[in-house]
Amino acid sequence: MKSQTFRIGGVHPEENKITHEVATVVAELPKQAIYPLSQHIGAPAKAVVAKGDKVKVGQIIAEAGGFVSANIHSGVSGTVLKIDNVVGIGGYRQPAIVINVEGDDWDEKIDRSDKLETLDQHPELTPEEIVNRVKAAGVVGMGGACFPTHVKLCPPPGAKAECVIINAVECEPYITADYRLMMEKADEIIVGTQLLMKAVKVDKGYIGIEDNKPAAIELLAQKCASISNIEVVPLAKKYPQGGEKQLIDAVIRRQVPAPPAIPINVGAVVQNVGTAFAVYEAVMKNKPLFERYTTVTGKKMENPGNFLVRMGTPFQQMIDKCGGLPDGNNKVLAGGPMMGKAVTTLEVAVGKGQNSITVISGEEAVRKEADPCIRCAKCVGACPMGLEPYLLSTASAMKLYDKCEEEDIVSCIACGSCQFTCPSHRPLLDNILQGKGAVMGIIRARAAKK
């Protein structure tokens, strides 16, 4: 079967999947765990614990601050040291709960057995009950976007889901956490997919996997052979295949219109493969989202690997576990090299969206000096949204926000394909994101006046 792919743009970064065949290891508990109250898109969660409180693993420590928000649960047991502002992934100080770790005492309601629970064993699981359990467990998009999953499972009025697409692409260079999850938890992922399909009341599911993971394609296809309504779809190696709109185009050949249109407008609900696993654990095991599969990697890292990490664990501990930072220049990213954010301190903690800690070393860690644009149009050919990045970048830098809006800057998905392909090393995406933020602010202000 020929591998499918999206039709507009895309690039081919060097893969560097150096931890591909490194089995997942359970990471050690931190001595102190840090839980920012904003680990998701939407309103920050509101702390429901106070300094001096004792907490258990899996206990809720912050409640969702609105409909588009998510509960936060402790991944450790111990005593709340403080609720204070700490430096987050984005480099800004933000409210967080800090817990001193004391032992590993779990909430008794969590099913810690390895017994596989299947949907046919649980007729009591109505779509509404599945959504309620997912919401209570604080499940969000595990691919990095961190959009609260229960919101995606509740289509807006007038919208109807026709299929669920599981994003098992993992097209970012270096990252292998989703691949290891598929190889080690395939049965649970399939049940999680069935739960998501039941929650949005559809009869068709797809699992999209890039064809640089043949073992995962074979394993999932074998597991789904007797399940008529779930199809494993091999996808060609092309970045950003894992973008929601690109994945929908690749799998079901439908293109999502420009914002405010979203995937549900073409009948698709897209969920990351890690989210499918988290949904299984939330619904079938009563286990909130407090740990995740994470890759810690880099070309010069001594012992890169894949880990099951309790959220709240500092980056420093995970990097030390892999042999520490290499000598010389280093840039530490929360995520992969295409869309990850460089952190300003290693005291930031693994959160719901951290599928990777990537260490870029040597000359690669130093940004090259920008040269003038040579009008080659490579950025135009690479853009998977069909935009003109050179134009948007210049208009953003000149603060021509009317032009930015006219040229559809809000459709940018921040994949970095334009900046990656630019032979002049121009900071295209940096400028575009600055302009996009300004334009979205203008649009919100305009809407507020109506």
Salt bridges, closest charged atoms under 4 A:
GLU14 OE1 - LYS299 NZ 3.86
GLU21 OE1 - ARG180 NH1 3.53
GLU28 OE2 - LYS321 NZ 3.81
GLU102 OE1 - LYS54 NZ 3.19
ASP104 OD1 - ARG310 NH1 3.03
ASP107 OD2 - LYS109 NZ 3.32
GLU108 OE2 - LYS56 NZ 2.42
ASP111 OD2 - LYS285 NZ 3.31
GLU117 OE2 - LYS115 NZ 3.29
GLU117 OE1 - HIS122 NE2 2.84
GLU124 OE2 - HIS122 ND1 2.92
GLU128 OE2 - LYS201 NZ 3.77
GLU129 OE2 - ARG133 NE 2.73
GLU162 OE1 - ARG254 NH1 3.09
GLU184 OE2 - ARG180 NE 3.13
ASP187 OD1 - LYS223 NZ 3.23
ASP211 OD1 - LYS237 NZ 3.65
GLU231 OE1 - LYS204 NZ 3.58
GLU244 OE2 - LYS152 NZ 2.56
ASP249 OD1 - ARG7 NH2 2.59
ASP249 OD1 - ARG253 NH1 3.96
GLU281 OE2 - LYS287 NZ 3.43
GLU291 OE2 - LYS287 NZ 2.40
GLU291 OE1 - ARG310 NE 3.43
GLU364 OE2 - LYS299 NZ 3.24
GLU405 OE1 - ARG446 NH2 2.92
GLU406 OE2 - LYS403 NZ 3.79
GLU407 OE2 - LYS403 NZ 3.20
ASP430 OD2 - ARG367 NH1 2.60
